[in-house]
Amino acid sequence: MLKFLKSIFGDDNEREIKRMMKYVQAINAFEPQFEKMSDTSLAAKTAEFRQRLEEGQTLDDLLPEAFAVVREASRRTLGMRHFDVQMLGGITLHGGNIAEMRTGEGKTLVATLAVYLNALTGKGVHVVTVNDYLARRDSEWMGKLYRFLGLSVGLIVHGLDFLDRRMAYAADITYGTNNEFGFDYLRDNMVIDADQMVQRPLNYAIVDEVDSILVDEARTPLIISGPGEKSTDLYFTLAKVVPRLKAVEDYTVDEKLHTVAPTESGIAKAEKILGVKNLYESENMELSHHFNQALRAHALMHRDKDYVVKDGEVIIVDEFTGRLMFGRRYSDGLHQAIEAKENVKVERESQTLASITFQNYFRMYKKLAGMTGTAKTEEEEFRKIYGLDVIVIPTNKPIVREDLPDVIYKTKRAKYRAAVREITERHATGQPVLVGTTSIAQSEELSDQLKKKGVPHNVLNAKFHEMEAQIVAQAGQKGQVTIATNMAGRGTDIVLGEGVPELGGLHIVGTERHESRRIDNQLRGRSGRQGDMGSTRFYLSLEDDLMRLFGSDNIASVMDKLGMEEDEPIEHSLITRSIESAQKKVEARNFDIRKQVLEYDDVMNQQREVIYSQRRQVLLGENLRESIFPMIEKIADRAMELYADEKVYPEEWDLAGLINYCEEYFAHEGELKVEELAKLSRVELREALSDAANRAYDGREALFGSDNMRELEKVVMLKVVDAKWMDHLDAMENLRQGIGLRAYGQKNPLIEYKIEAYDMFQQMIESIQEDVVRYMFRVNIISQPEDHLQQAHTSHGDEEAAAKEPVHADHIGRNDLCRCGSGKKFKKCCGK
């Protein structure tokens, strides 16, 4: 039916391509004119375009001419002329969509078209890449074109100081990684002075490898955290308890859902060893949490697959790239549980200072676009979560790559033997082979077998992006054999060496199907660029995780009925259908996980936007008295409700209690007197409280001076908001972890979470108002040395990743001396 409808009405993608081809014809019409221009005249078009924008023209009006200028400037500065299909990609990006373009179609050059056009507004364009190497490479490479046309280019990478970072964001075009952009946003919302902010309002972003950044990394939020205070002894204790439990009998593992749960027997054994009556009583909450994390570390987290131990540290292995993620840590105590399991130093847990998901960060851009070789399989997710449509751009030359059928064996052992056999045979002819694996362990196993066969090869475990890119770039040379994790070297073009096309081009060998079809397509796409010859084949076994967990029952029964031997492969359409069915199941599950993370974070995001927008108003406001007095009025109203309720007779009002309450917040001691207040009506009484507050505030301003008072208002409001927000983040995380249990009471956990989150937020706002007022009338200004800056960590992860590089955050620690000058610790004084 779908094919029938398409035959009548045409395909949406085809219609969009036809619409954009009209723009391409207009762009091409400008080419002869611009070819005759001098460099100076061509560069002067930038100033002309900006003038035309000021006069009322739109970016769409300028598009054909601007794109033609970029094409000619690229030809002169880079020696590359954009193909017509690349123009289609640029139009797609400018329209705020995702351009799916095959590997080797020149996405880096395509981005220059939309980047230049949108940079003309002067509001900033961010080009987001997956690693520092690509950000640096592309900013330098494409920067020649932009600078030729009079635009400035900035680069955001790890390790920049404040001034360099701020200058990079002030540029017309800024290249950087998704992590750096996200962390800078969070840090900007933690500063205590507007001059310490680095980012401008988020205008337009083009996300390179958009599926990797907006899908693969979207399950884990960005987190900035500070050091916690808990002891690490408990982790070691439980690391000794858990190995004494038996699988199945004491705990069950669900590999599909990646969960582990103790049985009644396991809980009883743990309680006996730990010497507690009930592990799940309220006083044992921390102990039960540590027990569950120790169990996860023991049963689900595998060394040399999920993490490696290097120089006494547990280092996470990225599940999609196989890269070692130095500095990243699992959060919520899982990383510490793994450290205890591996008997290395256990680092202390950290406290969350700020966090945001990639979904909510990138949705803040006024316009968002992306490009990748593989996005169509995730089109529904891109549309639902980001409002992005995927447009498949035709290739410049027809694809002639041969994708050979998958072959499947009974065992991994037989599969590897067959794969090594094919690699050896093709290498003997001189044909280059790129082998894609899904883990470091697989890479090493294949490497060992190839060494025994005497086949020279390179192994990429994706540790160093620059070296990785150089090795991948050489993978198309005659006789080369390269083993790489599926995503290694992404963003690097593989050019075929001399004589290689005659040998069949680059041959791809996949040693396992990934749980996502998109990752398999990425591996296939390494071959057959720009009409090159090439071929691909996947080797599978019934013991592979994907087949074992999701798709092997039917195939296994066929193999058994046929009495097939271990080294005898099976090739059948049934295999392809079973694998695709299994992959669709996993993709749907992963989408649900990401969607659920987003649904819960959307609740936090609404609160985050309120706090951050008000925080910015404080930073940019000169006189905050107008903001503080409504808080005083609310406290006065609250005092009236508590001690002089309108439903109560005046003779029953508790005026002494009212005075004590007001003196705690804003009134001078002894100024309000019971006998004088008793003569007043309720309206007059309320006015007396306001008058007392005004007199007290004016008195403090006269004492400190206006300038000091304005600075005190700003510092007090920021410090109180930040402290309360951090406590709120912890409380929300605790609520999030426990809310799932409401399902047992036939309640929707998400709805319950929204209700309780709203109540908690209102309580936090009320608490902020009380503390701001209390401090404004109680804090004294004393001269003291500059505040020391407490270390914080940036991290990317909820249950999957945590602390990254140290950064500075101006937040007082709970164990630091209180700044009010009392000599007490903050947590025992103003922080109480």
C-alpha positions in Angstrom: 0.0 0.0 0.0 2.8 2.4 0.9 4.6 1.7 -2.4 1.3 2.2 -4.2 0.7 5.6 -2.6 4.3 6.6 -3.3 3.9 5.7 -6.9 0.9 8.0 -7.1 1.8 11.0 -4.9 5.6 10.6 -5.0 8.1 10.3 -2.1 8.3 13.2 0.4 12.1 13.1 0.2 12.0 13.2 -3.6 9.6 16.2 -3.6 11.9 18.1 -1.2 15.0 17.4 -3.4 13.1 18.7 -6.5 12.1 21.9 -4.5 15.7 22.5 -3.5 17.0 21.9 -7.1 15.5 25.2 -8.0 17.8 26.9 -5.5 20.8 25.0 -7.0 20.0 26.2 -10.5 19.9 29.8 -9.1 23.2 29.2 -7.3 24.8 27.9 -10.5 23.7 30.9 -12.5 25.9 33.2 -10.3 29.0 31.1 -10.9 30.3 32.7 -14.1 29.9 36.2 -12.6 31.8 35.3 -9.4 34.6 33.5 -11.3 35.6 36.8 -12.9 35.7 38.7 -9.6 39.0 39.6 -7.8 39.7 38.2 -4.3 39.0 41.7 -2.8 35.6 42.0 -4.6 34.5 38.5 -3.7 35.4 39.1 0.0 33.5 42.4 -0.1 30.3 40.5 -0.7 30.1 39.7 3.0 29.8 43.4 4.0 27.2 43.8 1.2 25.1 40.8 2.4 25.1 42.3 5.9 24.0 45.6 4.7 21.2 44.0 2.7 20.1 42.1 5.9 19.9 45.4 7.7 17.8 46.8 4.9 15.2 44.1 5.4 16.2 41.2 3.2 16.1 37.7 4.8 18.7 34.9 4.8 16.5 33.0 2.4 16.7 35.9 0.0 20.5 35.9 0.1 20.9 32.1 -0.1 21.6 31.5 -3.8 24.1 34.4 -4.0 25.8 33.6 -0.7 26.1 29.9 -1.5 27.7 30.8 -4.9 30.2 33.1 -3.1 31.1 30.3 -0.7 31.6 27.9 -3.6 34.0 30.3 -5.4 35.8 31.2 -2.2 36.3 27.4 -1.5 37.7 26.8 -4.9 40.3 29.6 -4.4 41.3 28.9 -0.8 40.8 25.1 -0.4 41.0 23.9 -4.0 37.5 22.3 -3.7 34.4 23.2 -5.6 31.1 22.2 -4.1 29.1 19.6 -6.1 25.5 20.3 -6.8 24.5 17.6 -4.3 26.5 19.4 -1.7 24.5 22.5 -2.3 21.4 20.4 -1.5 23.0 19.4 1.8 23.7 23.1 2.6 20.1 24.1 1.8 18.9 21.3 4.1 21.2 22.5 6.9 20.0 26.1 6.5 16.4 24.9 6.7 17.0 23.5 10.2 16.9 19.8 9.1 19.3 16.8 9.1 21.2 16.1 5.9 21.9 12.3 5.6 24.9 12.1 3.3 26.9 9.0 2.6 30.5 8.7 3.8 32.9 10.5 1.5 30.3 13.0 0.2 32.1 15.9 1.8 29.9 16.9 4.8 32.6 19.1 6.3 32.6 21.2 3.1 28.8 21.1 3.0 28.5 22.8 6.4 30.4 25.9 5.2 27.4 26.9 3.0 24.9 27.1 5.9 27.5 28.3 8.4 28.5 31.3 6.2 25.0 32.3 5.4 23.8 32.2 9.1 27.0 33.8 10.4 26.1 37.0 8.4 23.6 37.9 11.2 26.4 38.3 13.6 24.6 36.3 16.3 27.0 33.4 16.2 27.0 29.9 14.6 28.2 26.8 16.5 29.6 23.8 14.6 29.5 20.8 17.0 31.8 17.8 16.5 32.4 14.5 18.4 35.9 15.2 19.5 38.6 17.9 20.0 40.7 16.6 17.1 37.9 17.0 14.6 36.9 20.4 16.0 40.5 21.7 15.7 41.0 20.1 12.3 37.8 21.5 10.8 38.2 25.0 12.3 41.7 25.3 10.8 40.8 23.7 7.5 37.5 25.5 6.8 38.7 28.6 8.7 40.8 29.6 5.6 37.6 29.9 3.6 35.8 31.9 6.4 38.7 34.3 7.0 39.0 34.9 3.3 35.4 36.1 3.3 36.1 38.3 6.4 34.5 36.2 9.1 36.1 35.4 12.5 36.5 31.7 13.6 36.8 30.5 17.2 37.6 27.1 18.7 36.4 25.6 22.0 38.4 22.7 23.2 39.4 21.3 26.6 42.0 23.3 28.5 41.2 26.8 27.3 41.5 29.7 29.8 38.6 32.1 30.4 39.7 34.8 28.0 40.4 32.5 25.1 37.0 30.8 25.7 35.1 34.0 25.7 36.9 35.3 22.5 36.1 32.0 20.8 32.4 32.4 21.6 32.5 36.0 20.4 33.6 34.9 16.9 31.2 34.7 14.0 31.7 30.9 13.8 32.7 28.7 16.7 33.8 25.1 16.4 33.8 22.8 19.5 32.6 19.5 21.0 29.1 18.8 22.4 30.5 18.3 25.9 32.4 21.7 25.9 29.4 23.6 24.6 27.1 22.0 27.2 29.5 22.4 30.2 30.1 26.1 29.3 26.3 26.6 29.4 26.1 25.1 32.8 29.2 27.0 34.1 27.7 30.3 32.8 24.7 29.6 35.0 27.0 29.2 38.1 29.0 32.4 37.9 28.6 35.3 40.4 29.3 38.1 37.9 27.9 38.6 34.4 31.5 39.3 33.2 32.4 35.7 34.0 30.0 34.3 31.4 31.4 33.2 28.1 28.5 32.1 25.8 26.1 34.4 23.9 22.4 33.5 23.4 22.2 30.2 21.6 21.4 31.0 18.0 22.2 28.3 15.4 24.1 25.0 15.7 25.1 22.5 13.1 25.8 19.1 14.8 28.2 16.9 12.9 27.7 13.2 13.3 24.3 14.2 14.7 23.2 10.6 15.3 26.2 10.0 17.6 25.6 13.2 19.6 21.8 13.5 19.8 21.0 9.8 20.0 23.9 7.7 21.2 25.0 10.1 23.9 21.5 11.3 24.8 20.9 8.7 27.5 23.4 10.4 29.8 23.1 14.0 31.1 26.0 16.4 31.5 26.8 16.9 35.2 29.0 19.4 37.0 29.7 18.1 40.5 31.7 19.0 43.5 33.4 16.8 46.1 31.2 14.9 48.5 31.9 13.9 52.1 30.9 10.2 52.4 33.4 7.6 53.6 34.5 5.0 51.0 34.8 2.0 53.5 31.3 0.7 52.8 32.2 0.0 49.1 35.0 -2.4 50.1 32.8 -4.1 52.7 30.1 -4.8 50.1 32.7 -5.8 47.4 33.6 -8.7 49.7 30.0 -9.6 50.4 28.6 -9.8 46.9 31.0 -12.5 45.5 29.7 -14.9 48.2 26.3 -14.8 46.5 25.4 -17.3 43.8 23.9 -16.4 40.5 20.3 -17.6 39.9 19.9 -18.7 43.5 20.8 -15.4 45.2 20.3 -12.9 42.3 18.9 -12.8 38.8 20.3 -11.1 35.8 18.3 -9.8 32.9 20.9 -9.2 30.1 18.3 -7.7 27.7 17.3 -5.0 30.2 20.8 -4.8 31.7 19.4 -5.2 35.2 20.2 -7.4 38.3 17.9 -8.1 41.3 18.6 -10.0 44.5 16.3 -12.9 45.4 14.8 -13.4 48.9 17.7 -15.9 49.5 20.3 -13.4 48.4 18.9 -10.6 50.6 18.8 -13.0 53.6 22.4 -14.0 53.1 23.5 -10.4 52.7 21.6 -9.4 55.9 23.3 -12.3 57.8 26.8 -11.3 56.6 26.3 -7.6 57.3 24.6 -8.2 60.6 21.4 -6.3 59.9 17.8 -7.4 60.5 16.2 -5.7 57.5 18.3 -4.4 54.7 15.5 -2.3 53.4 14.4 -0.5 56.5 14.6 3.3 56.3 17.8 3.5 58.5 19.5 1.1 56.1 18.7 3.0 52.9 22.3 3.9 52.2 23.5 0.3 52.9 20.8 -1.2 50.6 21.7 1.3 47.8 25.4 0.4 48.1 24.5 -3.3 48.1 22.5 -2.9 44.9 25.4 -1.0 43.2 27.9 -3.6 44.4 25.7 -6.3 42.8 25.5 -4.3 39.5 29.3 -3.9 39.5 29.7 -7.7 40.1 27.1 -9.1 37.7 26.7 -6.5 34.9 29.9 -4.6 34.6 32.6 -6.6 32.9 36.3 -5.8 32.8 37.8 -5.2 29.4 34.3 -4.8 27.9 32.6 -2.1 30.0 35.8 -0.7 31.6 39.5 -1.4 31.8 41.9 -1.1 34.8 44.9 1.1 33.8 47.5 2.4 36.2 45.3 1.7 39.2 42.3 3.5 37.7 39.0 2.2 36.4 38.4 3.7 33.0 35.1 3.5 31.1 35.0 2.1 27.6 32.5 3.8 25.4 29.9 1.2 24.2 29.6 2.8 20.8 33.1 3.7 19.9 35.3 1.4 22.0 37.2 4.5 23.1 38.7 4.8 26.6 36.8 7.6 28.3 39.6 9.1 30.4 38.2 11.3 33.3 34.6 10.0 32.9 33.0 8.2 35.9 29.8 6.3 36.4 27.6 8.2 38.9 25.4 7.2 41.8 28.2 5.1 43.5 28.5 2.6 40.6 32.1 3.7 39.7 33.1 3.4 43.4 31.6 -0.1 43.5 33.7 -1.1 40.5 36.8 0.4 42.1 36.2 -1.6 45.2 35.5 -4.8 43.1 38.9 -4.3 41.3 40.6 -3.4 44.6 41.9 -0.1 43.5 41.7 3.3 45.3 38.0 4.3 45.7 37.4 8.0 45.0 34.8 9.8 47.0 31.3 10.4 45.6 30.5 13.8 44.4 27.6 16.3 44.8 25.7 17.5 41.7 26.0 21.3 41.3 24.3 21.5 37.8 23.1 19.1 35.1 21.3 19.1 31.8 20.6 16.5 29.1 21.9 16.9 25.5 18.3 16.9 24.4 17.4 19.9 26.5 20.6 21.7 25.8 20.3 21.5 22.0 16.6 22.2 22.0 17.5 25.7 23.4 19.1 26.8 20.1 16.9 29.1 18.0 17.7 26.9 15.0 19.3 23.5 15.0 20.5 21.3 12.1 22.7 18.2 11.7 24.5 16.0 9.3 25.6 12.3 9.3 25.8 9.3 7.0 23.2 7.5 9.0 20.0 9.1 10.4 17.0 7.7 8.5 16.6 4.7 10.9 16.2 7.2 13.8 14.0 9.7 11.9 11.0 9.3 14.3 13.2 10.2 17.3 14.7 13.2 15.6 11.3 14.5 14.7 9.6 13.8 18.0 12.3 15.1 20.3 14.1 17.8 18.3 11.6 18.7 15.6 14.1 17.8 12.9 13.3 16.2 9.6 15.8 13.8 7.9 16.4 14.5 4.2 18.5 11.9 2.3 20.8 13.7 -0.1 21.6 11.8 -3.4 25.2 10.7 -3.8 27.4 12.6 -6.3 28.2 9.3 -8.1 26.2 6.1 -8.1 27.1 3.6 -5.3 28.7 0.4 -6.8 29.7 -1.2 -3.5 28.6 -4.9 -3.1 27.0 -5.7 0.2 27.4 -9.5 0.5 24.9 -11.6 2.5 25.6 -12.2 6.2 27.0 -15.6 7.2 26.3 -17.2 10.5 28.0 -19.9 12.5 27.1 -21.9 15.5 30.0 -20.6 17.7 32.1 -17.5 18.0 35.2 -19.7 17.6 34.0 -20.8 14.1 33.0 -17.3 13.2 36.4 -15.9 13.9 38.2 -18.7 12.0 36.1 -17.9 9.0 36.6 -14.1 9.2 40.4 -14.6 9.6 40.4 -16.9 6.6 38.7 -14.3 4.4 41.0 -11.5 5.7 44.0 -13.6 4.9 42.8 -14.5 1.4 42.0 -10.9 0.4 45.2 -9.6 1.9 47.2 -12.1 -0.2 45.8 -10.4 -3.3 46.7 -7.0 -2.0 43.1 -5.9 -1.4 42.9 -3.6 1.6 40.6 -4.8 4.4 39.0 -2.8 7.2 37.7 -5.0 10.1 35.0 -3.6 12.3 34.6 -4.9 15.8 32.2 -4.0 18.7 34.7 -4.2 21.6 38.3 -4.0 22.6 38.3 -7.7 23.5 37.2 -8.6 19.9 39.9 -6.4 18.4 42.6 -8.1 20.5 41.3 -11.6 19.8 41.3 -11.1 16.0 44.7 -9.4 16.2 46.2 -12.5 17.9 44.7 -14.8 15.2 46.1 -12.6 12.4 49.5 -12.6 14.0 49.5 -16.4 14.0 48.7 -16.2 10.3 51.5 -13.7 9.7 49.2 -11.0 8.4 50.6 -7.5 9.2 47.9 -5.1 10.5 47.0 -2.0 12.6 44.7 -2.2 15.6 42.7 0.8 16.6 41.3 0.9 20.1 40.4 4.6 19.5 42.6 6.0 22.3 44.1 8.9 20.4 41.9 10.7 17.9 44.7 12.2 15.8 46.7 9.0 15.5 43.4 7.1 14.9 42.4 9.4 12.1 45.8 9.0 10.4 45.7 5.2 10.5 42.1 5.1 9.2 43.0 7.5 6.4 45.6 4.9 5.2 43.2 2.0 5.4 42.5 2.1 1.7 46.1 1.6 0.6 47.2 -1.6 -1.1 47.7 -4.6 1.3 46.5 -2.7 4.4 44.6 -4.6 7.1 43.1 -2.4 9.8 41.1 -3.5 12.8 38.9 -0.8 14.3 36.0 -0.5 16.6 32.9 0.4 14.5 33.1 4.1 15.1 36.9 4.6 15.2 38.2 7.3 12.9 34.8 8.6 12.2 34.9 11.9 10.3 38.0 10.7 8.4 38.0 10.0 4.6 39.4 6.7 3.4 41.0 7.3 -0.1 41.8 4.2 -2.2 45.5 3.7 -3.1 46.8 3.1 -6.6 45.7 -0.2 -8.1 43.2 -0.9 -5.4 40.0 -0.3 -7.5 41.2 -3.1 -9.8 41.4 -5.4 -6.8 37.8 -4.7 -5.8 38.3 -1.6 -3.6 38.2 -1.6 0.2 36.6 -4.7 1.7 34.8 -4.4 5.0 34.5 -7.3 7.4 32.1 -7.0 10.3 32.7 -9.4 13.1 29.3 -8.9 14.8 26.1 -7.0 14.2 25.6 -4.0 16.5 22.4 -3.6 18.3 21.7 -0.6 16.2 21.3 -0.9 12.4 22.8 2.6 12.1 26.2 1.5 13.5 26.3 -1.3 11.0 25.5 1.1 8.2 28.3 3.4 9.4 30.8 0.5 9.1 29.5 -0.4 5.6 29.7 3.2 4.6 33.5 3.3 5.1 33.7 1.5 1.7 32.4 2.7 -1.7 32.8 6.5 -1.4 32.3 8.7 -4.4 31.5 5.8 -6.7 34.6 3.7 -5.6 34.5 -0.1 -5.9 34.1 -1.9 -2.6 32.4 -4.8 -0.7 31.2 -5.7 2.7 30.3 -8.8 4.7 29.2 -9.5 8.3 30.3 -12.7 10.1 27.9 -13.7 12.9 27.4 -16.5 15.4 24.6 -17.8 17.6 26.7 -16.9 20.6 26.8 -13.1 19.7 25.0 -11.0 22.3 22.4 -9.7 19.8 21.6 -13.2 18.4 21.7 -14.9 21.8 19.4 -12.4 23.5 17.0 -11.5 20.8 17.1 -13.5 17.6 18.7 -16.9 17.5 15.9 -19.4 18.5 14.5 -19.9 15.0 18.0 -20.1 13.3 19.3 -22.5 16.0 16.4 -24.9 15.4 17.0 -24.8 11.7 20.7 -25.6 12.2 20.0 -28.4 14.6 17.4 -30.0 12.2 19.9 -29.8 9.3 22.6 -31.3 11.5 25.1 -28.6 10.6 28.7 -28.7 11.8 30.4 -26.0 13.8 32.4 -24.6 10.8 29.5 -24.9 8.3 27.9 -21.5 7.7 24.3 -20.7 6.9 23.2 -18.0 4.5 19.5 -17.4 4.2 17.0 -14.5 4.1 15.7 -15.8 7.4 18.9 -14.6 9.0 18.6 -11.1 7.7 15.0 -10.9 8.8 15.7 -12.3 12.3 18.7 -9.9 12.7 16.7 -6.8 11.6 13.8 -7.8 13.9 16.3 -8.1 16.8 17.8 -4.8 16.0 14.4 -3.1 15.8 13.5 -4.5 19.2 16.7 -3.1 20.7 16.4 0.3 18.9 12.8 0.6 20.2 14.0 -0.3 23.8 16.8 2.3 23.6 14.4 4.9 22.2 12.1 4.3 25.2 15.1 4.7 27.6 16.1 8.0 26.0 12.5 9.1 25.9 12.0 8.3 29.6 15.2 10.2 30.6 13.9 13.2 28.6 10.4 13.0 30.2 11.8 13.1 33.7 14.4 15.7 32.7 11.7 17.9 31.1 10.2 18.3 34.6 13.7 19.4 35.8 14.2 21.5 32.7 11.1 23.7 33.4 12.5 24.3 36.9 16.0 24.8 35.5 14.8 27.5 33.1 13.0 29.4 35.9 16.0 29.3 38.1 18.6 30.1 35.4 16.5 33.0 33.9 16.0 34.6 37.3 19.7 34.1 38.0 20.6 35.9 34.8 18.2 38.8 35.8 20.1 39.0 39.1 23.5 39.0 37.3 22.5 41.7 34.9 20.3 43.8 37.3 21.9 46.9 38.8 19.5 47.5 41.7 17.9 44.4 43.1 16.0 46.1 45.9 12.9 45.9 43.7 13.4 42.1 43.5 14.0 41.7 47.2 11.1 43.7 48.5 8.4 41.4 47.0 10.1 38.6 49.0 9.9 40.7 52.2 6.2 41.4 51.5 5.5 37.7 51.1 7.2 36.9 54.4 5.1 39.7 56.0 2.0 38.2 54.5 3.0 34.8 55.9 3.5 36.4 59.3 0.0 37.8 59.1 -1.5 34.5 58.2 0.2 32.7 61.0 -0.3 35.3 63.9 -3.1 37.7 62.8 -5.4 35.6 60.6 -8.3 37.5 59.2 -10.6 34.6 60.3 -9.6 35.2 63.9 -10.9 38.0 66.2 -8.2 40.8 66.7 -8.1 40.1 70.5 -7.0 36.6 69.7 -4.1 37.6 67.5 -0.6 36.5 68.7 1.1 39.8 68.4 4.2 38.7 70.4 4.6 35.8 68.1 4.2 38.1 65.1 6.9 40.4 66.4 9.3 37.5 67.1 8.7 36.2 63.5 9.3 39.6 61.9 12.4 40.2 64.0 13.8 36.9 62.8 13.6 38.1 59.2 13.5 41.9 58.8 12.5 44.0 61.8 14.9 45.7 64.2 14.7 44.2 67.6 12.5 46.2 70.0 11.1 48.5 67.3 7.7 46.7 67.0 5.8 46.8 70.3 2.7 44.7 71.3 0.9 47.6 72.9 1.2 49.8 69.8 0.3 47.1 67.3 -2.8 46.2 69.4 -4.4 49.6 68.5 -4.1 48.9 64.8 -6.6 47.4 62.4 -5.4 44.4 60.2 -4.7 46.7 57.2 -2.8 49.1 59.4 -0.9 46.3 61.1 0.2 45.0 57.6 1.3 48.5 56.7 3.3 48.8 59.9 5.3 45.7 59.0 6.1 47.1 55.6 7.2 50.4 57.1 9.4 48.6 59.6 11.0 46.6 56.8 11.6 49.8 54.7 13.2 51.6 57.7 15.4 48.7 58.5 16.5 48.3 54.8 17.2 52.0 54.5 19.2 51.9 57.7 21.4 49.1 56.4 21.9 50.9 53.1 23.0 54.1 54.9 25.4 52.0 57.0 27.0 50.1 54.1 26.7 52.6 51.3 24.6 52.2 48.1 27.4 50.5 46.1 28.1 47.9 48.8 24.4 47.3 49.3 23.9 46.6 45.6 26.8 44.1 45.6 25.5 42.5 48.8 22.0 42.1 47.2 23.6 40.3 44.2 25.9 38.1 46.2 23.3 37.0 48.8 20.7 36.2 46.1 23.2 34.2 44.0 24.6 32.3 47.0 21.2 31.4 48.4 19.8 30.4 45.0 22.8 28.2 44.2 22.9 26.5 47.6 19.1 25.8 47.5 19.3 24.6 43.8 22.1 22.2 44.6 20.1 20.7 47.5 17.0 20.6 45.3 19.0 18.6 42.6 20.0 16.0 45.2 16.4 15.8 46.5 15.1 15.4 42.9 17.6 12.7 42.2 16.5 10.8 45.3 12.9 11.2 44.3 13.7 10.0 40.8 15.3 6.9 42.1 12.5 5.9 44.4 9.5 7.0 42.3 9.4 3.8 40.3 8.1 1.9 43.3 4.8 3.9 43.1 3.9 1.6 40.1 3.3 -1.2 42.7 0.5 1.0 44.1 -1.1 1.3 40.6 0.1 4.8 40.2 1.9 6.3 37.2 5.5 7.1 38.5 5.9 10.0 36.0 2.7 11.7 37.1 3.6 11.2 40.7 7.1 12.6 40.0 5.6 15.7 38.4 3.3 16.3 41.3 6.0 15.9 44.0 8.6 17.8 41.9 6.2 20.8 41.7 5.6 20.8 45.5 9.3 20.5 46.2 10.1 23.4 43.8 7.5 25.6 45.5 9.0 24.7 48.9 12.5 25.6 47.5 11.3 29.0 46.2 9.7 29.7 49.6 12.9 28.7 51.3 15.0 30.9 48.9 12.8 33.9 49.8 13.2 33.4 53.5 16.9 33.0 53.4 17.5 35.9 51.1 15.5 38.2 53.4 17.1 36.8 56.5 20.7 37.3 55.2 20.0 40.8 53.8 19.0 42.0 57.3 21.6 39.9 59.2 24.8 39.6 57.1 27.6 42.0 57.9 30.2 43.1 55.4 33.8 42.4 56.7 37.1 42.7 54.9 38.7 39.3 54.3 41.0 37.6 51.8 39.6 36.5 48.5 37.4 33.5 48.6 39.2 30.3 47.7 37.6 28.5 44.7 36.3 25.1 45.4 37.1 22.4 42.9 34.2 21.0 40.9 34.0 18.3 38.3 32.2 18.2 35.0 30.8 14.9 34.0 28.7 13.3 31.4 26.4 10.6 32.8 23.5 9.6 34.9 24.0 5.9 35.5 26.5 5.6 32.7 29.1 8.4 33.1 30.4 10.9 35.6 33.2 13.2 36.6 35.4 14.7 34.0 38.0 17.5 34.2 38.3 19.8 37.2 36.9 23.2 36.8 36.4 26.1 39.2 33.0 26.9 40.7 32.5 29.7 43.2 30.4 27.7 45.8 31.3 27.6 49.4 31.8 24.0 50.7 29.7 22.7 53.6 32.9 22.2 55.7 34.4 25.6 54.9 34.3 28.4 57.4 31.2 30.4 57.1 31.6 33.8 55.4 29.5 35.6 57.9 32.5 35.7 60.2 31.1 33.5 63.0 34.1 31.2 63.0 31.8 28.2 62.6 31.7 25.8 59.6 29.2 26.8 57.0 27.0 23.8 57.5 26.7 24.6 61.3 26.1 28.3 60.7 24.4 30.1 57.8 24.2 26.8 55.8 22.1 25.2 58.5 
